[in-house]
């Protein structure tokens, strides 16, 4: 098998190379998500203003108390509620993201001289939006599974909702009283005519938020590697798992800070069918509701736990991705 140093540009665009690149990325995403699954569950409950857990939101101590409460009620299984849907989604999501980044990087930055921060940002943003577009319905189902607790309406029907139940619940959602606003009537019309659109609640804000998140993440990671890992005689960085961990952690922190308000709005829109079953929540309405309830701080609810989750997740993701690429000779 040829080495990376001698691989021709054509080799990097053949199907075998693309599959191995996607495999490395998919495995990296699954490993990283499993590491932070309990934190992810708590963060979703905070962001979506679950009534059982709002008393814990806003502090590091509250994060651990919320996790303890979940464990006391449902055991270890409760901390991983929705994780099966996460893995079903994250493998294709991460595979598409990292595979697309490899290909876009090859097109925009075939040589070290052409690696600019703008191109790094653009490559990351494109790869992130592509992965979200193809896997968003799985993300919505995962959020619904993680959101339900003992006092939510849906939880009374299914205390520990399965992937199938969450899918059917979303598919069967329709506003109870949609006639109070023209935009709600229009939304209800399209949702009823095209049921698959129900699986894209919050999609526009997700896509908008993914641009700064993925763009800044890959930009920061690429810049740090180019700045602190000078090329060897072969023209490629030497394997540095510890450096990948450190660069990935810092990249995750910067990206999370830049995109977090979009993530809060997205979560609120995603669980709109549960919290406001009488209407379709739009972007503007959701932003207004968050601002009226808590002001600018409302857009950063759960940010501390966001750091706790994203920093190790991004560090592990980048590290496993790079290790997988080396193992598979990508």
Secondary structure, 3 states (H helix, E strand, C coil): CCCHHHCCCCHHHCHHHHHHHHHHHHHHHHHHHHHCHHHHHHHHHHHCCCCCCHHHCCCHHHHHHHHHHHHHHHHHHHHCCCHHHHHHHHHHHHHHHHHHHHHHHHHHCCCHHHCCHHHHHHHHHHHHHHHHHHHHHHHHHHHHHHHCCCCCHHHHHCCCCCHHHHHHHHHCCCCCCHHHCHHHHHHHHHHHHCHHHHHHCCHHHHHHHHHHHHHHHHHHHHHHHHHHCCCCCCCCCCCCHHHHHHHHHHHHHHHHHHHHHHHHHHHHHHCHHHHCCCCCCCHHHHHHHHHHHHHHHHHHCCHHHHHHHHHHHHHHHHHHHHHHHHHCCC
